[in-house]
Amino acid sequence: MEEPGPHTRQRALRGDQGRITAFVIPLMAALMAFGGLALDGGLALAAKVRALGEAQEAARAGAQALDLAAYRADGTVRLDPAQASRLAQDYLSDAGADGTVTATEDTVTVTITTDQDTHLLHLLGIHELTVTAEGTARPQPGITTPE
């Protein structure tokens, strides 16, 4: 079998010019998108966990605002909604979080919405991901019997 000459090799190489680029560019875009989903999705998940913890703790703080007059009068366990809302908002302020608080006589609900900046998805035009978490708490009477 005869070895190809230098002119044959050059013609074979010239025939492939630019073809590999058409394959590599979409592949790199797909890899960047996948990496962006992994990195920025993980950061958004961590932000959601953090927001959920803050919302739950703020709701628990608000659920400590018992209506003491009702409890002392007949043992009724209910919240003072204004004080519950204030305690939950104070917790959010101390934690450096923004949220909305809804308090009734039996429930405190805290909703936190925050934006997580992206790193790799920023290259694809997605600059931030919005994360929302909600925590709810109710006042509980003391434990009287073992569970």
C-alpha atoms as one frame of an Amber mdcrd trajectory, in Angstrom:
protein
   0.000   0.000   0.000   1.317   3.356  -0.965   1.828   6.163   1.556  -0.114
   9.353   0.828   2.067  12.198  -0.278   2.284  15.612   1.400  -0.144  17.148
  -1.101  -2.820  14.533  -0.329  -2.566  15.226   3.414  -2.843  18.984   2.898
  -5.965  18.582   0.763  -7.551  16.316   3.387  -6.815  18.835   6.144  -8.121
  21.781   4.105 -11.426  20.000   3.587 -12.168  20.048   7.377 -11.569  23.725
   8.012 -14.349  25.197  10.186 -16.436  22.050  10.465 -15.353  21.270  13.993
 -16.284  24.813  15.111 -19.935  24.225  14.193 -19.933  21.295  16.613 -17.865
  22.798  19.444 -19.766  26.093  19.853 -23.193  24.526  20.609 -21.490  21.902
  22.779 -19.729  24.578  24.838 -22.986  26.554  25.185 -24.736  23.414  26.432
 -21.920  22.711  28.904 -22.047  26.295  30.193 -25.838  26.046  30.612 -25.487
  22.738  32.470 -22.734  24.142  34.683 -24.863  27.229  35.306 -27.814  25.114
  36.350 -25.634  23.108  38.697 -23.818  26.066  40.285 -26.584  28.659  40.298
 -29.264  26.085  41.075 -27.246  24.984  44.102 -26.838  28.577  45.252 -30.586
  29.179  44.802 -31.361  26.033  46.793 -29.060  27.190  49.593 -30.762  30.611
  49.560 -34.167  28.910  49.807 -33.053  26.807  52.768 -31.693  29.930  54.473
 -34.915  31.870  53.776 -37.033  28.956  55.025 -35.081  28.808  58.272 -35.445
  32.549  58.796 -39.192  32.438  58.011 -39.784  29.556  60.414 -37.783  31.193
  63.199 -39.570  34.518  62.713 -42.942  32.723  62.865 -41.882  30.953  66.076
 -40.809  34.266  67.560 -44.223  35.703  66.748 -46.015  32.653  68.178 -44.659
  33.554  71.620 -46.966  36.589  71.797 -49.728  35.009  73.847 -52.787  36.934
  74.906 -51.996  36.659  78.607 -55.328  38.122  79.748 -57.273  35.350  77.976
 -54.875  32.673  79.220 -55.108  33.841  82.826 -58.896  34.240  82.673 -59.850
  30.792  81.371 -56.749  29.055  79.995 -57.466  29.973  76.367 -54.284  29.801
  74.294 -54.444  32.472  71.610 -52.154  35.088  70.169 -52.149  38.848  70.392
 -51.915  39.443  66.593 -50.364  42.923  66.834 -47.641  41.790  69.227 -47.069
  38.567  67.257 -46.588  40.560  64.071 -44.204  42.942  65.802 -42.098  40.110
  67.285 -41.851  38.365  63.918 -40.882  41.613  62.150 -38.272  42.305  64.853
 -36.766  38.857  64.245 -36.636  39.486  60.497 -34.958  42.864  61.048 -32.365
  41.327  63.360 -31.678  38.578  60.806 -31.351  41.127  57.989 -34.225  39.607
  56.014 -37.247  41.203  54.374 -40.596  39.517  54.588 -44.277  39.819  55.180
 -45.973  38.759  58.393 -49.598  37.740  58.801 -50.794  37.112  62.347 -54.182
  35.954  63.566 -55.287  34.757  66.992 -54.105  31.220  66.246 -51.364  31.424
  63.555 -48.321  33.462  62.548 -47.236  33.152  58.915 -44.025  34.688  57.585
 -43.165  34.826  53.880 -39.686  35.745  52.696 -38.901  36.467  49.041 -35.310
  37.112  48.020 -33.302  37.281  44.801 -30.192  35.160  44.325 -27.666  36.596
  41.858 -26.405  34.147  39.244 -22.817  33.517  38.208 -22.773  31.284  35.134
 -26.391  31.727  34.044 -25.592  35.431  33.905 -23.752  34.637  30.665 -27.017
  33.292  29.215 -29.010  36.388  30.197 -30.456  35.111  33.493 -29.231  37.615
  36.069 -31.066  36.438  39.197 -33.298  33.696  40.535 -36.199  34.551  42.848
 -36.563  32.378  45.934 -39.648  32.311  48.194 -40.087  30.533  51.533 -42.900
  30.474  54.066 -42.947  29.557  57.738 -45.975  29.081  59.974 -46.238  28.674
  63.741 -49.047  28.231  66.253 -48.957  28.679  69.998 -48.904  25.417  71.921
 -49.904  24.883  75.527 -47.355  23.254  77.824 -46.787  19.527  77.780 -48.944
  17.777  80.381 -48.341  14.124  79.490 -45.461  12.260  77.876 -45.921  11.393
  74.212
